[in-house]
Amino acid sequence: MQRWLKITGIVVGAMAALIIAAILIIPPILTKGPMPEALVAMESTETVVVADGRPITFTPSEPTSTGLIIYPGAFVEPRSYAPAAHALADRGAFVAIVPMPFSLAIFGSNRAGGVIDDHPEIEHWAIAGHSLGGVMAARYTSNNPGRIGGLALWASYPEDGVDLSTWTGETTSIYGTLDGLTTIGDVEDSRIRLPDSTAFVPIDGGNHAYFGWYGDQRGDNPATTTRGDQQRIIIDATAHVLDQLAESR
């Protein structure tokens, strides 16, 4: 009996070691980005101060009371969203990109709360998320409707069971017409779970990977627009949400 207990202990220990190794090794292997263009946006300028921490923050030189929290897509390196974050900070909003445990926002859906607590100077908050990050951003908004005033879904939608149809915050759903992962059908199906006032912004020829700067993505379709052009639409539509929050002061 003792011999079998010893063998069982060895097997259980080996399995635990394999699981821990998978948790530590697999996410970094699967995680994509950032592209060189994203690293350029990680540099501070005269108008935006960048701090590469946890979260990554982009602080405009002029004081602001409006902030945006960005949840990355699954297995996407957070710095891949730096160009959009930098551009939005340049327009006057404080922006924080939140790294996620194991590069999966499902394990860190409440991390926006820590950012909000750490920045009491920000009075009006919006949250944006790409793909799985957007699903979790919608979940956080649903669970904390009084803390979030704006939601920008980037190739994403609320999961089943999350109903924001009666929420009164500013909402936009931005999607690519050639997205192979978050399809037009997915976006259309999500309308019933979003406020009637939601602005739906299609990007003609846009795809899933062009919501960040991390390269191509398996299962996606080739875009017929440029990454730069798609990014400009994303930034403009998200900035509109932030502008509406600023005007509500």
Sequence and secondary structure as in RCSB ss.txt:
>XXXX:A:sequence
MQRWLKITGIVVGAMAALIIAAILIIPPILTKGPMPEALVAMESTETVVVADGRPITFTPSEPTSTGLIIYPGAF
VEPRSYAPAAHALADRGAFVAIVPMPFSLAIFGSNRAGGVIDDHPEIEHWAIAGHSLGGVMAARYTSNNPGRIGG
LALWASYPEDGVDLSTWTGETTSIYGTLDGLTTIGDVEDSRIRLPDSTAFVPIDGGNHAYFGWYGDQRGDNPATT
TRGDQQRIIIDATAHVLDQLAESR
>XXXX:A:secstr
 HHHHHHHHHHHHHHHHHHHHHHHHHHHHH B   HHHHHTTS  SSEEEEESSSEEEEESS  SEEEEEE  TT
B GGGGHHHHHHHHHTT EEEE   GGG GGG TTHHHHHHHH TT  EEEEEEETHHHHHHHHHHHH TTT  E
EEEES    TT   TT  SEEEEEEETT SSS HHHHHHHGGGS TT EEEEETT  SGGGSSS   TT    SS
 HHHHHHHHHHHHHHHHHHHHHT 
